[in-house]
């Protein structure tokens, strides 16, 4: 997921949305490539010490990253982070099914399996950069010219390859005319060997449609996690509707993912609140929150394509502890308490989560005057 830190993100949303608002459906639990510490880790810290002060001290030692400046973060050895990419796929809703005041597009979400760093979480398609994504032949095939300040080409190739491998959606120029069975065969080949994605494209005169990608955000996993990722998130809008996909063409791969859903941003957050979606991780929750105010798929790319990307690494602070678990705030760039990127005094930009034996839940996302609440 990645670009240089440029400046604090300035929100375009100014209204306050919460579960009490009749026009905004209530969200519920957290999205991808943002590995969660084992659910018992924070809980055991809380339960193994009788003194709340002792517990707080230990947790702050684990979770306070305010001493890590973004400059230091940028200079850390690259090997600390697994280079990865994720693709937010928006598909238009047919006009006959659009509802006034609601989003006219749906977002593809996949549920991860029960194992791994984002077990059972609903995420956007994505994964680690493969050696094959670095193949210099991609640049030749695409007549590629690097763009100043943009992530490398291999991140874009990774996003498109992973989306195809995990869901069956192939973002290509021209659009593929492969049959459902051919898509299934190639997905299996690409899953087993990343080099097969290049073979797929060249054997069928296709090119990964990197021109239809918009760099959306960049996240780094906090230092306390065992596995850390630097993930580039991209946004694309498909030229065809979600209804044009048959379930025999676009489906969860049954290996890394177990379920595929299409939701509007509002529906996804509502599904989280009602536990239809069990887990969202902070990058997914925040991404959906940013998509909420953009109701037309025709406006999505224009809305996000010109903003400067600020790399986000949450700086967690302990708020409190009760019978529901340990309550934490992840301070994000622009927040008045951020270690290095403060927008202005009094400004808040943070993700609030709770950890307990059951895992992690997002309680709310706050950005300036906007607060989007979840199920707690």
N, C-alpha and C positions, 0 to 999 in steps of 0.2 A: 504494500500500500504506500507510493511515497514521493514526497516533495520536500523541499527546504521549508523551514519555518520562515514565513515572510512577515506577517503581522497578525494581531488577534483577529479572529473572525467576527465580523460585524453582522448581526442578525438582520434579516429582511423581514422577520415576523414581528409585529408589534402588539398583536392582540393576545389576550390571556385566554387559554383554552384549558378546561379541566373536566373531570368527570361529572361535575355538577351542571355543566352547560348543556342544554337540550340540543344544541346544534352540533355538539362534538361528542361522538361516542366514547365511552370510557375505555382506556387502555388497560393492560394487565401485566404480564411478567418479563423478559429481555432477549439480539442477534449477532458473530462469525469469526472466525479468525481472531477472536478475542478470548484466549483461553482462560477459563475460570479455574481458580485454585480449588483443590478438592473441597467439597462442601464442609467437611469436618474440620478443615484447618483452622478457620476463624472460630468455629464453635468450640473447639477443644481449648483454644486460648482463653475463651471466656469461662468455660466450665472447670478448668483445672486450677484456677486461682480463686481463693475465697475473697480476696480484696479487690473491689472494683478498681481502685487506684492502680493496683499492680497489673490488673488486666489491661486497663487503659494504657499504661506505660508500655507494656509489651506490644500491644497492638499498634501504638503510634510508632514504635521502633520498626515494626514490620511495614507500616503503611504510609508513613510521612515521606513524601518525595520533594518537599519544598526546597531542600538543599541542592537538588539536581537542576541546574539551569538548562535551558534548551541548548545553549552552546556546548555545554559539557555532553549533553545527550547526543548532539550531532557528531561529536568527536569520538564517541565510544566506538570500539572495534565493531565493524559491520557484522562480524561473525556472531555477535550476541543475538541478532535478530534473524528470523527466517523470513526471507523476502517472499511476499505473497500478494495476491490480487483477488478482488471480488467484484462481481458485476451485478449491478442493480438493473433488472430488466423490467421495463414498463411496456405493457401491451394495451392498445386502445380498446375501449368497450364499444361494441356496436351502437350506433346512434339510437336504435330502437330500444336499447336497454339502459341508456344513460338516464340519470336522475338529476333534476335541477338542484344546483347547489352542492352536488357531490362530485368527487373526482371522476373523470371520464376515462380512467385507465386503471389497470391492476398491476400489482407488483408480484413477481415470482419469488416465492419463499420455499426453501427446502428444510426438512427436519433432519438433523444429523442423527446418526445411530447412537446407541447407548454407550459407546466407547469413544475415547479420544478427548481432545482438549475442549471441545464445545459439545459434549454429549447431550443429546436430545434437544438441543437448541434449534430454533428456527433461524435460518441464516439465508443470505443471498448466495447464489452459486459462487464458488471460489476455492482457492487452495494455494499451496506452495508453488513458487516458480520452479519449473523443471529445467534441467540442463538443455533440453531440446528447445526451450523458449529463447535461449541465447543464440541459437543457430544463426550465423551471419547471412544465410540464404534468405531469411525473412526480410531483411532490409532490402536485398536485391529484388525480391519478388514484389515488394510493396513500393519500390522506388522511394524509400523512406529517408526523410531529412529530419534529424533531431530538432526538437523545439526547446529553446532556452527555458529553463525553469520547470520543465515537464519531466515526469518519470521516464525511465528508459523504455524502449520498444518492447523488451521482454515482459514488462508488466502488462502491457496491453494484450500481447499474444497470450499470456497466461490467463488473463481474465476471460478471453473468448474461448480458449481451449477448455478451461475448467467448466465454463457454463455449458459447453457442448457435452463434455464428458459426463457431467452430473445431471443434466436435465434433458438433453437432446435438442436444445435450442442452438442452432448454428447461425451465428451472426457473420454472414459472408456477402461478398460482392462478386458476381451477382448472387441473388438469393438461390439457395440450392434447390435442385429438382430431384434430389435423391428420394427414393421410396422409404417408407417407414422401416422396412426390413433392412435396407442398406444403412439407414441411420443407426439402427440398433447394432449392426455388425461393426460399423466404424467406431461407435462409442466404446465397444468392448476393446477394440484394437488400441484406441487412444488411451484408454484406462490402463492397459497393460504396458504401453510404451509410448511416451510422449512424442517420440519422433514420428509416430504414425499420423499426427495431426498435419504435419507438413506434407506427408505423402497423400493424405486425403485431399488437401487443397490443390496440390499440383496435378494429381491424377484426374481431377474433375474441373480444372480451370477455375478454381475459386480463390479468393483472397480474403483473409480475415478483415472484417469491415472496421478497421481502427478509426476511420474517419467518422464513424457514427458513435464514437465513445466520447463522453464528457468526463474529465477528471473531477470526481465528486468530493472526496475527502481522503485523509491520510491518518492512520492510527498506529500507535506503537503500544504494545502490551507493557503494563507497569513492571518495574524491576522486581517486585516480590514474586512474580509468577515463575514457575519452573521452565516453561517454554514460552519464548517471547517471539512475537511476529511484528514485522513492519509491513502493513497491508495498505495497498493502494485500492481505493474504491472508485469504480467507474459507473456511470449511468448511461443507459442507452434506451431509446424508444423504438420499438419494433414497428415496421411499416404495415403489419397486419394484426388483426385482433386476436385476443386470447382464444376465442371460439374457433379459430381456424386450426388450432392444434388438436389432434386426436390424442386420446390417452395411450394409444399404441405408438405414438411418436414422441411425445413429451411426457416423461414420467421420471420418478426417482429411480436412481440406478440400483437400489437394493443392496448396495455395498456400503458406500460412505453415507448415503442418504436413504431414508425409509419412507418419506412422504413428500409430495409436492402440492403446494397450494398457490392460488392466485387471490390476492386481496387488494382492495384499495388501501391506501395508508390508514384511513379511518377504520376499515374493517379489520386490518391487522392488529391495531391497538385494542380494538374492542375484543377481538378473539383472545388477546393476551389477558385482558381484564377478566374474561369469563373462563379462563384456563383452557380454552380450546387450543391455544398455543401455550405450552408449559413454560418455556424459557426463551427470553430474548437477552442477548448480551448488549452492553452499552453501545457499541457502534451501530448495531441494527436499530435499537430504540431511538437513538439520536438521529439517524438517517431518516427514519420514518417521520420523526417530528419535523425535520426540515422539508420533507415532501408535502406535509399536510396543507400548507397554504396555497400550493400550486394545484389548482383543480383541473387544468386542461393539459392533456399530454402534448398538445401543440406548443405549449409554453415551457415545457420542462427544460429542454436543452438550453434555450436562450436564457432562462432564469439562472441556471447554475454555471454556464460555461465561462463567464468572465470573472468570477470571483477568485481571489487569491486563496490558495490552499494553505492552511495552517496545520502542521502536523500536531496531532493530539496524543498526549500521553497523560491520562488522568493522574492527578496527585491526590491520593486518598487521605482523608482525615476522619478520625472517629468522632461521631456525634454523640451517641449514647448506646446503652445496652439495656434490654428488657427481656420479657419472656418470649418475644417474637424473634429475637436475635440481636445481632450487632449491626447498628445503623451507621452507615458511612456516607460521606460526600466525596465524589470525585471531582476535584477542581480542574476546570478546563481553561484553555487559553482565553484571555479577556477578563476572567473573574478577578475581583479585587484582591483575592487571596492567592492568586497564581504566583509561582516563584519568579517568573521573569516576564510574562506577557499580561500586563494589567491594562485594561481599556480605560477605566476611570474609577475613582472612589465610589463605592456603593453599587457597582455593577456586578451582577452575578451571572456566571455561566458554569453550571455544574450538573452532574448526574448523581442522584441520590439512590443508594442501594441498601438492601438488608441481606445479611448472611446468617444462615442457621443450619441445622442438621439437614434440612431438605434441599439446601442449595442457595442460590442467589436470586433475589427479586429486585427489579427496578421499582422504586417508589415514585420518582418524579424526575423530569428533566426541566431545568430552569435556565432560561436565557433572556436576560434583561427583564422585561415586563411579562414575558411569556412563561407560563408554567403548565406543563402537560403532566398530569398525574396518572399514576398507575393504580394497581389494585390494593395496595396496603393503605 
